[in-house]
Amino acid sequence: MNKSELINAMAEKANLTKVQAKAALEAFVATTEEALKKKDKLSLIGFGTFSVLDRKARVGHNPANGKKINIPAKKVVKFKPGSAFAKMK
């Protein structure tokens, strides 16, 4: 599912116009991004939790030629699925 398909599905399920659904989705994404930039966690019970982790710098290997490369430290977003997803089969 891509963004436009998600907007269409949200509009249909929430009885919103596509414009309203798009605004809601963009507000959710912006709010989530702001929270994660502040290193806050975003927990949605039953859905999951978004958080930010700090990855340390490390040495890796280029799979094409086997040479060592330095991988810099960076922040990554982690998503831990909630119980509803854990039970999905």
N, C-alpha and C positions, 0 to 999 in steps of 0.2 A: 504494500500500500504506500502510495506517495502522499505528499502534502495535500494536493487537491482532492484526492480520494478520501483522505481523512477529514477534510473540511466538509465534503459532501455527506459523509457518514455522520459527523457530529451534528450538522444542520438537520438531518432527517431524524436522528434519535432524540434531539433536544427540542425539536419543533422550532428551529431558528432559521433565519434566512442564511444564505451562504456568506453574505457580508458579515453578519453577526457572528457566525461560527468562525470565520477567518479572524475576526478581531479577538475573539475569545482565545483561540489557539495562539495567536501572536502575543497576547498578554501573558498567557501561561508560560510560553517560551522565554519571554523577556524577564518575567519575574523569577523564573527558575535560574536563568543565567545570572541575574543580579545576586541571588542568594548564594549560589555556588562561588561567585567571585569573592564574596565575603567569608567563604569557607563555612557557611551554614549548611546544615543537612536539610533536605526536603523529603519528608516522609508522608506518603499517601497510604493510609492503612488499607491493606488488601491489594494494593497495586505494587508498591515498592518504595525504595529509598534511594535518592541520589545523594552522592557525597563527593568530595574532592580528596584525592590522595597525592602525596608528594613522592615522585619516583626519583631515586638517587641516580647520579651519573654512573655509568658502567661502561665496560669494554665489551663490544660485540664482535661478531665476525660477519664479513660480507659473504653471503652464500655463493655468489658468482665466482669469486676468486680466492676466498678463504683468508683474505687479509683482515687484520684487526682494525676495528674502527671505534672511536670514542663516541658514546651516546650521551648527550648532555642530560642533566637533571631537568625534570619538567613536572607540571601538575596534570593529572588526568582525572576525568570524571568516572566515577564508579556507580553502577546501578545494581542494587541487590533486589531481586524480585520478592514480592510479598507472598503470603501464603496462598493466595488465589492462583498465582502463576506456578508455585511449587507443586501444586496438586494437579496441574494441567497435564494431560497425556495426549 
